[in-house]
Amino acid sequence: MKTLLTFAFALFAPLFVTTRAAQDTPAAALAQSPRHHEWVELERGERKLRCFVAFPEVAAKAPAVLVIHENKGLTDWVRSVADGLAAKGFIAVAPDLLSGAGPKGGDTSSFESVDLATKALYALEPEQVRADLDAAAAWARKHDACDGKLSVAGFCWGGSQTFTYAAHAKGLHAAFVFYGGAPKDEELLAKIECPVYGFYGENDARITSTVADTSAAMKKAGKRFEATIYPGAGHGFVRAGEAADASEANKSARAEAWKRWLELLAAK
């Protein structure tokens, strides 16, 4: 009986990830999570970068995922995504790229509104963002619990940053772009070493209309790019699909995206 239950859990495990938030808010899910969470402060010269880390409950060393947040900053929802990855056996490291940019040198949580956080995010220097991601990636790879394999994933603004970071970073296992744009510079695309997987909503023309050109540019550069467009889904469907009143298209897209993401992360 125990073996049968274990098999059933493994078979339907992705479903637990996709239905969790339909019952709990991200904050409540984080509070109830049995997994170990840490706030890590990385020092990069005079700059201090805060990172949220979620660890899986596993006996062996695990691969890591660098999670790049949306244009809202490092919210409870992004941290719940990190916890969802940890639930499936991955170390998730989510840097707060607004560290030090908030009022009185605060981070995302110090802003009075999402709009103010977003405004501050778009004012960040690209070089600082890249260096922060490098610091978080290096920390993840060197952690005693990590097996050395690192992927990067991001949502919205973070999706675009993921595509750009894939052109900069060496030795990545894969890059997962959730409804983010690609660099326009073909020379930059030519530097990408890892496969890039895209997740896009059909009803998100601002982003999804660029996918065909991105596919052509990546093919020309001899790079692996696999994009899935989810029927009827809108922008931000991974977050939007959690809402109690979410459309069936967004719910379905969210479930299918999680399933695909986990399968690709586990691939050798």
N, C-alpha and C positions, 0 to 999 in steps of 0.2 A: 504493500500500500504506500509506504514512504517513497519507494522508487517511482511509482505512478504519479504521486503528487508532485515530486520534483520535476518529472518530465513535463507535466502539465504546466507548471509554473514557467519553465524554460520556454515552452511552446508559445504561451500567451503573454510572456513578460512585456513585450512592447505595448500591449493593451493597457497595462497598469500605468505606464508612463503617460499614455495619451488620455486617460480618464481621470487621473489624479486631481487636476485643477478644476474639473467640473464639480467637484465636491468641496474643495477647500480653496481659500484665497492663497496666493503665493506665500504671504507672510505666515499663515497658519500652517501650511505644508512644511515650511522651513522649520517652524517651531516644533513640529511633531516628528520630523525626520530622525531616524535612529542613527544616521550617519554622522561622522565627525566633520565639523566645519571649523575653519580657522580664518582669522583676518591676519594677513601677513603684510608687513610694511617693508618694502624694498628701498634701499638707499641707492640713488644713482647720482653721484656727486652731491650737490646740495638739494636735489629733488628727492622727495619721498613719495613712493607710489604704493597705494593701498590695493591689496588683492584679496578677493574672497576665494577660498579654496574648499572644495568638497571632496572628501576621500571615500572610496568604495570600501565595503567590508569584504575583503578578499585576503587569501593567504599568501599569494604570490605578488610580485611586483606588477604594476599595471601601467598601461599606456595613458598618456595625458592628452587633454584637449584644452587649448587656449581659447576661451570664449570672449568674443568682442561684443560689447553691448550696443544697443540701439542709440539713436540720437537723444534718448531720454536720460542717458547715463546708466550707472550701475544700480538698477532698481531691484526690488524684491523679486520681480518676475525673472530677471536675468539670473539672479542667484538661485531661483527655483529650477531653472533650466540646468544650471551647474549641478544641483542636487540630483536632478533626474538622470544626468549622465553618470554621476557617482553610483546611483542605484543600479546601473547596468555594468558596473565594473571599471569605470574610467575615473582618473583623477581629473577634476575640472578646475581650472584656474581662470578666474574672471577678474582682470584688472579694472580698477576704477580710473579711467583715463581723465576724469575731472579732478583727480587728486590735486589739491592745492589751488584749484581754479575757483573754488566757491568763496562765499563771504568769509572773511577772516581766515583765508587759507584752507577752507574746508573742502569736502569732496561732494559727491552727488547729493548726499543727504542734507547738505547745508543750504541748498537752494530753496527759495520759498515757493517756486513753481516749476513745472516741467518746462514751460516756455523759456524761463531764465536759464535752466540747465542746458537746454538745446542751443540757445544763443551762445553760451560759453563754450560748448563743445565745438561749434563751427568756427570759433575763433582760435582753436588750438593750432599750433604749428605742426605741419606734417612730420617734420623731423623729430619733434618731441613724441608724437604718437608712435612712430616707428621705434624709437629708442625705448619707450615704455614697454612696448610689446616684446622687444628683444630681451629686456630685463625679466619680464614675466616668463618668457619662454625658457630662458637660461635657468631660472629658478626651478621651473617644473622639471626640466630634463635632469638636473643635478639632484633632485630630491631622492632620498633613499628608497622611497616607495615606488618610484617611477622606473619602468623598464627601458627608458630612453626613447621610446617612440612618442612623437608629438604630432598632433593634428591641430588645425586652427579652424574656427567656425565663428560666424558673426551674422547679425540680424540687422536689416535695413542699413543704416550708416555703417554698422559693424560688418555687414555683408560686403559693402564696397571696400572697407578697410581690409577685410580678409583677402579679397582678390589682389589688392595692391601688396599686401604683406607676403603673399605667396610668391610674388615676383622678387621679393627682397630676401626672404629667409631661405636658408639652405637646410636640406635634410628633413623637410616636413614629410609626414606620411601622406597627408591629403589636406585639401582646403575645401570647406563647405560654406558656400555662399547662399545665404537666405535672403532673397529679394534685394540684392545689392548690385550695383553697376560694376562694370569692368573698366580697367584703365584704357584710355584711348590710344596710348602710345604703344605701337606694335613692338618697338624695341624692348619695352618693359615686359610685355607678354612673353617675349622670347626668352626671358630670364627665368620663367617659371619652371621648376623642376618636378613638382608633384602633380598628381591628378587634381583637377578642380571639379567639384560637383555643385550644380546650381539647383535651387529650389525656388520656383516662381509661381505667382498667382496669375491665372488667365485674365482676371479683371483688374490688372495693375499695369495698364499700358505704359505709364511713365517709365517703368523699369523693364517690363517683359517685352516691350517693342524693341529693345536693344539686344535681346538674346540671339537673334539670328545673325546679326553683325558680329557679336562676340564669338559665336560658334565658328563663323567663317575666319575671323582673325586668329583664333586659337588653332584652327586646322591649318591655316597658312603657316603658322609658327611651328607646327609639328607637335602641338601640345594636346594633352588629353583634357577635354571639357565635355561633361555630360550634364545636360540640363533637363529637368523635368518641370513641365508646366501643369499645374493642378487646375482642372476644369472648374470654373465659377468662383475660384478663390480670389480674394482681394489682397492688397498689400498688408503685410504683417499677420498673415493667417495663422502662424504658429502661436502667437499671443491671442489674436482675436478668436481663434477656434476653441479657446478655453471657456469663454463666457457662456453663461447659462442661456442667453438669447442668441448665441452664435448661429449663423446660417449653416445649413447642412453642408454646403460646399466648403466652408472654412473648417468645420469640424472634421470632415473627411480628409481635407488636405493636410490638416495638422496630424491626424493619425497616420496617414500614409507617409508624410515627411519624416516623422519620428521613426517609423519602421525602416524606411530606406536609410536614414542617417545611421541608425544603430548597426544595420547590416554592413554598411560601407566602413564604418569605424572598426568593425570586427574583422574585416577582410585582411588577408595577409599582404 
